[in-house]
Structure formats: structure tokens, C-alpha cells
């Protein structure tokens, strides 16, 4: 082979090698030597809300592994979170943990992180673009737990109403589908009286819809909801009209007011988001990033836990 041909071959090999490295082939991108991780939240991380519990789970587990967690709260402001995200990119972190304030607004920042090779680990909220690892609870499995409970405990010919969460969030649809498959599809004798098309996850939404349904239906045997707030609102409305006794209630989130009702025997079930295991799964992704490996794209599913009076101790925060 001539010297010129050898030079051309060498140049082409070098070019391909550089291109592969730039694309992150075989590596995780980011800065594996960094111990800094940025946590971007859509809501407060200070209280006993879901985001606060999740942050404390991630923080304690990450710090035990030597990572440094820097957190920012966008307080529901999508523009502020975009600014915080872009500031985080300038810190050359190992990874960015994202609880999106808006699943669309944050996409350009995620794509910028992709270009820089900084892994993005999303959780808690839907994100609608870019490449990221999504560590989330298995929402459909949570709905199945509700359906299995109702299928087991409702009598023949029972009637049910269903309060749907915000259908702009995929978890609302997944919870409904899981419930439908485990209860209504397997127990055709159970009649679904009504189902909201969408909801806002609030206690007021539960009260409003239940007030209407009480006028329409003289007999309601069970209230199933996409979260505890709506289930609790349904309970309050039925209780105020003397119709709560003997009704089965099921929600999601293991909120304090619903746990108190379950303990008292006036509500039946809640589904607990296992935030401890979500935090552990996120830290496992940080370990992968630290090793220089590429993170898994798509969903990393964490099971939820059904809570009744029999195992309520599991839900004590």
C-alpha cells in the first residue's frame, strides 16, 4: 500500500473514532469524575408532600454514596425551571434529576443536556421530548391493586363510581386502565355508574362530582379515585349526606388524612407510592453514570404498595 493510501486510511479510522466518542458510544457522557448532582423540582422539597419525601429519599441515599446534591424549586414556574436547568448545565454535573414543571417547556434544555452528554433522570412528572431515563412508579400496577381490592371485597351486583385524575398526566390514564382490567373486566357483575373524563386531583373535585352523583344514583357501593384527595372529597360528600357507611373508598398517595380514615375504618384502601425505592432506583442510575456507562433510556418502573388497615404501619412517614 502506498504511503498516500496509508495516510488516507489512518485519517478515516481516526475520524470514525472521534465521531463515535463524540456520540457517547460505549460511555455515559457527562463528567463521571464529578460528584455533583442537580435536583430540579417543580414543587417545594421542604414539606411532607410527595416531592419533599422523594427529595429526602434521594438526598439521603445519594449522600451515603458520596454524591453532592444541589436542589432547586421552580414552585410551578416552568420558565424559572428552564433557567435553573440551564444554570445546572453550566455546573458540569454528573447528572440532572428532573421533576418537570412543564413537560414541553423543559424539552429544549433536555436536548441541550443530551448534546453535552449530561444524563437526565426524570421522575414524578411526564416529559415530552429529549433523551432521558424515567424512574417512575408503575402507575398501572397501582390501579390493578385498587381493582383487585374491589373485585375481592365488593358483593355481587355492586355499583362503583370512578374519579379520574388530570388526563394530561399519563399516570391518570394508567391508573384507570389498571383498575378496569383488574376489577371491571374480571367482575362484569360490578356496574360502573359514572366516571369523570378528567379531574384536577383535588378534594373539591371529589366533592363536586360526588354531590352530582348522589342526586343521580340512590346506591353507590364504592368510590375509586386516581388519588387520595379526590377519594377523600368523595367520602366527605357522602358522609355529609349520611351515605358513607358501608361504602368502600380507594385512592392513591397515602396522604395523612386518608390514612387516618383507614385507621378508623371509614375508608378502605390507599396506594402508596414507594418513594424510598424510587429514590434508591435513582441513585442506582447515578452509580451507572459514575462508572462512565450509558444510562438506560425509557422507563425504570418501581412497584407501588397497597395499604389497608391490616398493613397501615408501612405507610407511616
C-alpha positions in Angstrom: 0.0 0.0 0.0 1.4 3.4 -0.9 2.2 6.0 1.7 -0.6 8.2 0.5 -3.2 5.4 0.8 -1.9 4.5 4.3 -2.4 8.2 5.3 -5.9 8.3 4.0 -6.9 5.0 5.8 -5.4 6.3 9.0 -7.2 9.6 8.7 -10.6 7.8 8.1 -10.0 5.5 11.1 -9.2 8.5 13.3 -12.3 10.4 12.0 -14.6 7.4 12.8 -13.1 7.0 16.3 -13.5 10.7 17.1 -17.1 10.6 15.8 -18.0 7.6 18.0 -16.6 9.2 21.1 -18.5 12.4 20.4 -21.7 10.4 20.2 -21.1 8.8 23.5 -20.9 5.3 22.1 -20.0 2.9 24.9 -20.0 5.6 27.5 -22.4 7.6 29.7 -21.3 11.1 28.8 -21.4 13.8 31.4 -18.5 14.0 33.9 -18.1 10.6 35.7 -15.4 12.1 38.0 -17.9 14.7 39.3 -19.9 14.0 42.4 -22.3 16.9 41.9 -25.9 16.1 41.1 -28.5 18.8 40.5 -32.1 18.1 41.6 -34.7 20.3 39.8 -38.2 20.2 41.4 -41.5 21.6 40.2 -42.6 22.0 43.8 -41.4 22.5 47.4 -38.9 20.0 48.7 -39.3 21.2 52.3 -42.6 19.7 53.4 -44.2 16.2 53.8 -45.6 16.4 50.3 -44.6 13.8 47.6 -41.8 16.0 46.2 -40.4 16.6 49.7 -40.4 12.9 50.6 -38.8 12.0 47.3 -36.1 14.6 47.6 -35.2 13.4 51.1 -35.1 9.8 49.9 -32.7 10.7 47.0 -30.6 13.0 49.1 -30.0 10.6 52.0 -29.2 7.7 49.7 -27.0 9.8 47.3 -25.0 11.4 50.1 -24.4 7.9 51.6 -22.7 7.1 48.3 -20.6 10.2 48.4 -22.7 12.4 45.9 -23.3 16.1 46.5 -27.0 17.1 45.9 -27.8 20.7 45.0 -31.6 21.3 44.8 -33.7 24.0 43.2 -37.5 24.5 43.4 -39.3 26.1 40.5 -42.5 26.5 42.5 -44.6 25.5 39.5 -43.0 28.1 37.3 -41.9 26.5 34.0 -39.8 29.5 32.9 -38.0 29.6 36.2 -37.2 25.8 35.9 -35.8 26.3 32.4 -33.4 29.0 33.8 -32.5 26.7 36.7 -31.9 23.8 34.2 -29.6 25.9 32.0 -27.7 27.1 35.1 -27.3 23.5 36.1 -25.8 22.6 32.7 -23.0 25.1 33.4 -22.0 23.3 36.6 -20.9 20.2 34.6 -22.7 17.8 36.9 -22.6 14.1 36.9 -26.4 14.1 36.2 -29.5 16.2 36.5 -32.6 14.8 38.3 -35.7 16.4 36.9 -39.3 16.8 38.3 -40.7 18.8 35.4 -42.9 21.8 36.0 -44.0 21.5 32.3 -43.3 18.5 30.2 -43.0 20.6 27.0 -41.2 23.7 28.1 -38.2 21.8 29.5 -37.6 19.7 26.3 -35.0 22.2 24.7 -33.0 22.1 27.9 -33.0 18.3 27.9 -31.9 18.2 24.3 -29.0 20.6 25.2 -28.1 18.2 28.1 -28.1 15.4 25.5 -25.7 17.3 23.3 -23.4 18.0 26.3 -23.5 14.3 27.3 -25.1 15.1 30.7 -27.5 12.4 31.8 -31.1 13.4 32.7 -33.0 11.3 35.2 -36.7 12.3 35.1 -39.3 11.3 37.8 -42.7 12.2 39.2 -43.9 14.2 36.1 -44.2 13.4 32.4 -41.6 14.8 29.9 -42.4 15.0 26.3 -39.1 15.0 24.4 -35.4 14.6 24.5 -33.5 11.5 25.7 -33.7 10.7 29.4 -34.1 7.9 31.9 -37.6 7.9 33.5 -37.7 6.5 37.1 -41.3 6.2 38.0 -43.8 4.2 39.9 -45.7 1.6 38.0 -49.0 3.5 37.8 -50.9 0.8 36.0 -49.9 -1.7 38.7 -51.2 0.7 41.3 -54.6 0.8 39.5 -54.5 -3.0 39.4 -54.1 -3.1 43.2 -57.2 -0.9 43.5 -59.1 -3.2 41.1 -58.0 -6.4 42.9 -59.2 -5.0 46.2 -62.6 -4.0 44.9 -63.0 -7.3 43.0 -62.3 -9.2 46.2 -64.5 -7.2 48.6 -67.5 -5.9 46.6 -70.7 -8.0 46.7 -72.4 -9.4 43.6 -74.1 -6.6 41.5 -72.2 -3.8 43.3 -72.1 -0.3 41.9 -68.9 1.9 41.5 -68.0 5.4 40.6 -64.5 6.4 39.4 -62.8 9.8 39.8 -60.1 10.3 37.2 -57.1 12.5 37.7 -55.7 15.0 35.2 -55.6 13.1 31.9 -52.8 15.4 30.7 -50.6 13.3 33.1 -50.2 9.7 31.8 -50.4 8.2 35.3 -54.1 9.2 35.5 -54.9 7.0 32.4 -52.6 4.2 33.6 -54.3 4.0 37.0 -57.7 3.8 35.4 -56.6 1.1 32.9 -55.2 -0.9 35.7 -58.3 -0.7 37.8 -60.6 -1.5 34.8 -58.5 -4.6 33.9 -58.4 -6.0 37.5 -62.0 -5.2 38.5 -64.5 -4.3 35.8 -63.1 -6.7 33.2 -62.9 -9.6 35.6 -66.2 -8.9 37.5 -68.8 -8.0 34.8 -71.5 -8.0 37.5 -70.0 -4.8 39.0 -71.6 -1.8 37.4 -69.6 1.4 36.7 -72.2 4.1 37.3 -70.1 7.1 36.3 -66.5 8.1 35.5 -65.2 11.6 35.2 -63.4 12.4 31.9 -60.7 14.2 33.7 -60.0 15.9 37.1 -57.6 18.2 38.9 -56.6 15.8 41.7 -58.3 18.0 44.3 -60.6 17.3 47.3 -63.0 19.9 45.8 -63.2 17.9 42.6 -64.2 14.8 44.6 -66.9 16.7 46.5 -68.3 18.4 43.3 -68.7 15.1 41.4 -70.0 13.1 44.3 -72.6 15.8 45.1 -73.9 15.4 41.5 -73.7 11.6 41.5 -75.6 11.3 44.8 -78.6 13.0 43.1 -78.3 10.6 40.1 -77.7 7.3 41.9 -79.6 6.1 45.0 -77.0 3.4 45.6 -73.2 3.7 45.4 -71.2 0.8 46.9 -67.6 2.0 46.1 -65.7 5.1 45.2 -62.4 4.6 43.4 -60.2 7.6 42.6 -56.9 8.4 40.9 -55.6 10.0 44.1 -56.4 10.4 47.8 -57.6 14.0 47.6 -60.5 13.1 45.2 -61.3 9.9 47.2 -61.4 11.9 50.4 -63.6 14.6 48.8 -66.0 11.8 47.7 -66.0 10.5 51.2 -66.8 13.9 52.7 -69.7 14.4 50.4 -71.2 11.0 51.1 -70.6 11.4 54.9 -72.3 14.9 54.9 -75.4 13.2 53.4 -75.4 10.2 55.7 -74.4 7.8 52.9 -70.8 6.9 53.6 -71.4 3.9 55.9 -70.6 0.6 54.1 -69.1 2.3 51.0 -65.6 1.2 50.0 -63.2 4.0 49.2 -59.8 3.7 47.4 -57.3 6.4 46.4 -53.6 6.8 45.7 -50.8 8.6 47.6 -51.2 7.5 51.3 -51.9 11.1 52.5 -52.2 11.7 56.2 -56.0 12.4 56.2 -56.8 9.3 54.3 -54.5 7.1 56.4 -56.4 8.4 59.5 -59.7 7.4 57.9 -58.3 3.9 57.0 -57.1 3.5 60.6 -60.6 4.5 61.8 -62.2 2.1 59.4 -64.2 4.7 57.5 -62.1 4.5 54.3 -60.8 1.2 52.8 -57.6 1.5 50.9 -54.9 3.7 49.5 -52.0 3.0 47.2 -48.6 4.2 48.4 -46.0 5.5 46.0 -42.9 3.7 47.3 -40.7 6.9 47.3 -38.0 5.1 49.2 -37.5 2.6 46.4 -37.9 5.4 43.8 -35.0 7.2 45.5 -32.9 4.0 45.5 -33.6 3.4 41.8 -32.5 7.0 41.0 -29.2 6.5 43.0 -28.6 3.3 41.1 -28.7 5.3 37.9 -26.2 7.8 39.4 -23.9 4.8 40.0 -24.2 3.8 36.4 -23.3 7.3 35.3 -20.3 7.4 37.7 -19.0 4.2 36.0 -19.0 6.0 32.7 -21.7 3.8 31.3 -24.7 5.0 29.3 -27.9 5.1 31.3 -31.0 3.1 30.2 -33.4 5.1 28.1 -37.1 5.0 28.8 -38.9 3.8 31.9 -37.5 2.2 35.0 -40.6 1.1 36.8 -40.9 0.9 40.6 -43.9 -1.1 42.1 -46.5 0.7 44.3 -47.8 -0.8 47.6 -51.5 -1.3 48.6 -52.3 0.0 52.1 -55.3 -1.1 54.2 -55.9 -1.2 57.9 -54.0 -4.5 58.1 -50.7 -3.1 57.0 -51.0 0.7 57.6 -47.8 0.7 59.6 -45.9 0.6 56.3 -47.3 4.0 55.3 -46.3 5.9 58.5 -44.0 8.7 57.4 
